Amino acid sequence: MIDELLARTVAELERIGAADEALAVLREGRGIGSLRGAPRMLPVGRAWRLGVLLLDVQGNLYATGQVTRAIEPQIAVTNRSAEAELKREYRRAAARGPFPEGETINFEFAMLDGIEEPLSLIGDVVHVRLASGSTVPLERYLADRVGLFSPD
């Protein structure tokens, strides 16, 4: 049942020409000991971002992880928090990868291999857990998300 739903969703996203985003893995730079190159992001595929889920053209479903853009960040003089520095480092790593400038990059995502978070089975209906903690039937959730791409 889920496979058919995902196949229909992929077909609809392709039909309307929905924009997909890059999937990548973060790789540490090569080297020996403390002499390492800078980390970079390497492409591993593409997927449509559907809120808390990512869906690729093969119908594989992923839980979203982190997202960044392939841009060389500006030097920050006002916000030097550890979190802000980490986000800047992710942007730098994406910019070092083979992505066009400004490309949206998804990383630290997890392939869903069955009913696992953020999916759950309530009765015989698959639901998606939203960031708010509430759940929505997967079929309705996907239809709503695809509707956001539709020009109609």
VOGU-3710 file (C-alpha; in Angstrom, 3 decimals, decimal comma):
1> midellartv> 0,000/0,000/0,000  2,743/2,505/0,942  4,771/1,639/-2,167  1,762/2,405/-4,394  1,121/5,678/-2,561  4,761/6,718/-2,925  4,798/5,755/-6,631  1,669/7,885/-7,228  3,255/10,763/-5,321  6,461/10,540/-7,387
11> aelerigaad> 4,408/10,480/-10,611  2,467/13,572/-9,537  5,627/15,461/-8,514  7,188/14,648/-11,876  3,991/15,596/-13,739  3,877/19,061/-12,183  7,641/19,567/-12,509  8,245/20,022/-8,788  11,763/21,142/-7,930  13,876/18,612/-6,085
21> ealavlregr> 16,883/19,192/-3,829  20,302/17,611/-3,461  21,023/14,809/-1,003  24,587/14,742/0,300  26,901/13,198/2,843  29,390/15,215/4,832  32,928/13,874/4,419  35,931/14,836/6,463  38,924/16,015/4,476  41,611/13,507/3,567
31> gigslrgapr> 44,989/13,584/5,185  47,221/12,108/7,826  46,777/12,753/11,522  46,040/16,395/12,225  46,944/17,381/8,650  43,530/17,069/7,045  41,803/18,905/4,281  38,597/20,794/4,846  35,329/18,832/5,096  33,071/18,811/2,051
41> mlpvgrawrl> 29,667/17,553/1,042  29,382/14,924/-1,656  26,187/14,306/-3,649  24,355/11,002/-3,192  21,097/11,753/-5,007  18,143/14,085/-5,226  14,769/14,168/-3,498  11,702/16,284/-3,014  11,434/17,911/0,402  7,987/17,163/1,774
51> gvllldvqgn> 8,177/18,742/5,218  9,492/16,141/7,668  10,009/13,672/4,798  12,158/13,455/1,691  11,054/11,350/-1,297  13,338/10,351/-4,167  12,370/9,391/-7,708  12,729/5,667/-6,894  10,067/6,012/-4,189  12,481/5,830/-1,261
61> lyatgqvtra> 11,326/7,759/1,775  13,700/9,510/4,185  13,351/11,336/7,478  14,732/14,820/6,980  17,925/15,739/8,737  19,812/18,977/8,280  19,587/21,424/5,416  22,028/24,049/4,189  22,919/25,951/1,034  26,040/25,777/-1,079
71> iepqiavtnr> 27,318/29,280/-0,386  30,531/30,659/0,999  29,340/32,356/4,213  30,361/35,846/5,158  32,485/36,413/8,223  30,238/37,071/11,182  31,280/39,713/13,650  28,102/39,825/15,730  27,047/36,200/16,145  29,907/33,966/17,207
81> saeaelkrey> 27,816/31,291/18,913  28,877/27,665/18,482  25,615/26,901/16,656  26,080/29,774/14,198  29,685/28,722/13,553  28,576/25,136/12,883  25,964/26,355/10,378  28,610/28,457/8,620  30,890/25,406/8,468  28,086/23,343/6,882
91> rraaargpfp> 27,621/26,068/4,229  31,373/26,069/3,573  31,421/22,255/3,238  28,514/22,416/0,792  30,242/25,154/-1,210  33,344/22,905/-1,455  31,231/20,130/-2,988  30,307/19,951/-6,653  27,039/21,869/-6,194  25,959/25,034/-7,983
101> egetinfefa> 26,149/28,139/-5,819  22,939/28,554/-3,845  21,849/24,904/-4,207  19,818/23,567/-1,277  21,549/20,543/0,261  19,936/17,951/2,550  22,275/15,899/4,742  22,141/13,743/7,870  18,837/12,333/6,595  17,812/8,737/7,347
111> mldgieepls> 16,252/6,261/4,927  13,004/4,882/6,315  12,994/1,131/6,036  9,425/0,402/7,098  7,254/2,059/9,701  9,674/4,043/11,856  9,866/7,631/13,101  8,436/9,913/11,888  5,983/7,280/10,579  3,675/5,281/12,825
121> ligdvvhvrl> 0,829/2,849/12,371  -2,449/3,847/13,989  -4,922/1,050/13,445  -4,204/0,065/9,869  -3,374/3,597/8,663  0,181/4,949/8,346  0,563/8,364/9,955  3,312/11,007/9,906  4,424/12,696/13,118  4,792/16,426/12,564
131> asgstvpler> 7,296/18,679/14,302  4,430/19,814/16,549  3,999/16,233/17,769  0,600/15,712/16,159  0,048/13,007/13,546  -1,594/13,070/10,117  -2,448/10,157/7,817  0,434/9,735/5,340  -1,834/9,858/2,282  -3,374/13,184/3,310
141> yladrvglfs> 0,023/14,558/4,345  1,605/13,747/0,974  -1,360/15,177/-0,934  -1,125/18,414/1,064  2,640/18,664/0,496  2,403/17,959/-3,234  -0,281/20,634/-3,419  2,286/23,190/-2,269  4,290/22,515/-5,465  1,304/22,709/-7,787
151> pd> 0,886/25,915/-9,804  -2,923/25,532/-9,691
//
